Amino acid sequence: MAYRTAKRRLGYEIDIRPMGNADLGQMHQLSISVGWPHRPEDWRLIMSVGQGFVACDTIGRALGSAMWWPFGESFATVGMVITSPRLQAQGAGRQLMDAIFEQSGDRDLRLSATQAGYRLYRSLGFEPVGRIFQHQGRTVALPSPAPAIPGLRPVISGDLDALIRLDASAYGANRDRVIAALLASSVGTVVERNGEIVGFALCRPFGRGHVVGPIVAEDDDMAVALVAPHVEVHQGSFLRVDTAQEQGRFGGFLESCGMTIFDSVTPMIRGHHHDALGTARTFGLATQALG
């Protein structure tokens, strides 16, 4: 459904219009203005698999943004919601979210709420469902050998279909376009058992260094084994993992490798929760926006 561009009075006149490829430069500057680490390449990737809206003033300057990513007919994620404090106070965030609601239809929606956006999302019917912890830092040598998991090997391009299926099972929705786009810019590790991939982790350039995600595994030991090779490759460099695993071996492993908790956000749902369909679950997010 196309969203009709409209002018709205929020203390001064702004337009809320669909986001396009030509907006990449302004989107990058907008994220810099709020201290987010996204590079133009990071914006290019998320824009290639989603759609969104831009709030502009009368001369075309971007003042706010919001994006959404459909994963089938019944589910989507929302993210990259950026507004200045002045615009937020005057309702621009709500107007951007209304545009997404109109376009996304009856889909269940998930987002990661910062402290600044939490009250807005609660007022729009989103409910909190836990915490996401942003682990990051310059990595150090592994404090102890990673668990010996049979079948651990590097990912290859021919693994794409198996990764899509496993990710859908762990995530609760099909993210085929996202996984294909991530694989094209990532190196990865998989665990293969009896000819079937049962776990994987992808690592790609992002922000200040690299990010490992998504990470899909059956348990903490498998998640540690999948991530450990990326820690070794990037020892002494900046590495990030976003995870809902607050306690346990996996979170402790990230801390011991130099990736301490830098920040946290609140995952929120509007509609039904989409749970894992099999034994594997998501230990690391692709991004906070994409889940």
N, C-alpha and C positions, 0 to 999 in steps of 0.2 A: 504494500500500500504506500503510495507516494504521500509524503507529508507536505502540506501546503505551507509555503513560506508566509509568515505573518509578522507584522510589526507590533510590538508590545511595549507599553509605557511602563518602565521600571525606574522612574526618576529621570530618565532620558530615554530616547528612542533606540531600540535595538531590533535587529532581525534575528530570528531563529530559522536557520536554513539547513538543508542536508549538507553533510561533509563530503568533500571530494578530494581527489589526489592533489589538486592544486593547493590544498590547505596544509600540506605536510609541514612546510616551513613554519607557518604560524602556530601549528599544533606543537611543534617542538619548542618554540619560544614560550608558549603558554605553559608547558610542563616545566621548563626551566624556572619560570617565574614562581612556581610553588615548590621548588626544590626537588622535583622528581628526576631520576637519573636517566630517563629514556633518551637514547640517541635518535637521530633521524631514521636510521636503519630499523630501530625498534618500533617506531611509529609506522614505518612502511609495512612491516610485517603484520602488525595488528590491524592496520587499515585494509590490508589485502584480503582478510578473512572476515571482516565485519562491516558495519555501517554505523553512521552516527549523525550528529547535529552540531552546528557551531552557532554560538551567540555572537553577533557582530554589532558594532556601532554603525552609524550612518555612512561612514567612509570605509567600511569593510574590515576594520581591525577586529581580530578575534578576541573576545572577552571571556568566553567560556566554551566548554565542549562536553559531550556525552556520547558514548558509543554502546552498541549492543552486538552480540554475536549469536545468531540462531544455530542451535544444535538439534535439528529436526523440527517437527511441527508443534511440539509440546513443551520445549525447554529452550532457554537462552540465558546468557550471562550479560551483565551490564558493567561498564567500567569506563575509565578515563573521563570521569566526571570532574571537571575543573571549572571553578568559578572564583572570581575575586570575592573577598569578604563583603564588599559593597554590593555586588550583584547578588550574592547569596542572601544577604539581608533583605533585598528587595524582591526575592522570589524567582531569580533566574534559574536556580537549580531545579526548582519545582517545574518550571516551564520546560526545561530540557528533558526532565523525566517524563512529563506528560507527552512530549513528542515521541519518546521511546515507547511508552505504553500504547499510544495510538498505532504505531507501526508494528510492534511485536504482537499485538492481538491478545489472544487468550493464553499465551505461553506462560508457564511457570518461570520465574526470574530469580537469578542468584547474583549477588554482588559482594564485594569486600568493602566494608565501610570503614573509613578513617574516623577518628574522633570528631572531626569537623562536620562530617556528613551524617553521622549516626542519627541525630534527631530528625533530620529531613526524611531519611529512609523509614524510620519508625512511623512517622506521620503518613507515609505513603503505603503502609501495610506490610512492610518487610519485618520479619522476625529474626532475631539473632539465633545462630545455631552452632556456636563455639568460638574458637579463636584461631587465627593464622599467625604464625610466628616467622618473622623475617630474620633468618640467620645470615650473617655476612661477615666478611673480614679477609685479611691476608692469611692464607692457609699455611699451616706448619706440617711437619712430617707426621705421618700416621703414628699415633701413640702405641699401637700394637697392630699386628697383622690382621687384615680383614678376614672375616669368616671364609673358609674354603667352601665355596658353593659350586658343585659340579655343573658344567654346562655354561659357565660364564664366558662370554666372547664379545668381540666388538660387533656393533650393529652394521648391517650392510643394506644397500638400497632395496634389495629383494625382500627385506623384512617388513616393508611398509604395511602391507595388508594385515599381517599378523599383529603389528603394533596398533593399528586402528581398532582391530577387534578386541584386543586386550585392554586398551584404554577405554573403550566404550563399556566394557564389563566393569572395570574398576570405577569409572566416573559416573556411570548411570545414564549416559547419553552419547550419541555418536558425534565425534569431533573430527571426522575424516579430513576436512580441509585444513584444520589447525595442525593435526599431526603431520600431514604431508608437507605443509609449509615449514614446520619446525625441523623436520628431518632434513630438508634441503639445506639448512644452515647449521646443522648440528653434527657432532660426533656422539656416539652413544655406546652403551653396553647393554647386553641382553643376557638373560638366563634361559637356556633351552633345555627342555626335559622331554625325552622320548620324541624328538622331532617337533615339539611344540614350545613356542616362546611363552614363558610364564612370568617374566618380569623384564622391565627395561628402564633405562635412564638416559635422557638426552641432555647434552651440554652444548651451549651456544654462547657467542658473544652477546653481552647485554650490559647496558649502563656503564658502570665503572670497570667492568672486567668480564666475567662469565657467570652464567646462571645454570644450575642443574635442575631440569624439570621439563616435562613431567617425570616423576619417578613412580613407577608402579611395581609393587612387590607383594609377596604373600605374607611376609613378616619382617621384623626389624633386621634380622641377620641378612636376609636377602637384600633389603634396601641398603644396608651398610656396604655389602659386597658390590652392589651396582654403582654406588657413588665413589667408593674408595679409589678406583683407577683415575677418576677425574680430579680428585684431590691430589693424587701423586703427580699428574701431568701439570697441574697449575700450582704446585707448591711454591709459596712465596708470593703468589698473585692473588688478586681480589676474586673471591668466589661467593656466590649467594645461593641459598636454598630457602624457599618459602614452604612451610609445612604446618600441618595441624597437629603434629605429634609433639605435644608439650613435654611429656615424660617418656621414660623408657630408653632403650639402648640407642635408638636412632637419633633422638635429640641430643643425648649425651655424646654420641659420636661426633655430631656436627660441632658441638662446643669444644671438644677436645682437639679438633682439627683447626681451630682458630675462627670458626664461624659462630660468633656469639649472637645472642638475640639483640638486634638493633631496634626493632619496632614490632608492633603487632597491629592487626586489623581484625574486624569482626565480620565473619561471613554471615550473610543474611539471605533469607528466602522469602519470596512473595509467591504464594501458591504451595504446591506440593514439593516435598523433598525428593530428590532423585538419588537413591542409594545404589551402592555397588551391587552388581548382579551375580558376582562369582566370589571366589576365594581371594583374588587379588584386590588390593585397595591402593588408593593414591597416597603416597608418602610425600610427594613434592609437587607443587603446582607448576604449570607451564608459565603463568604469570598470575598476579592477583586478579587481573581483569578476566582472563580466560579460564581461570580455575585450574 
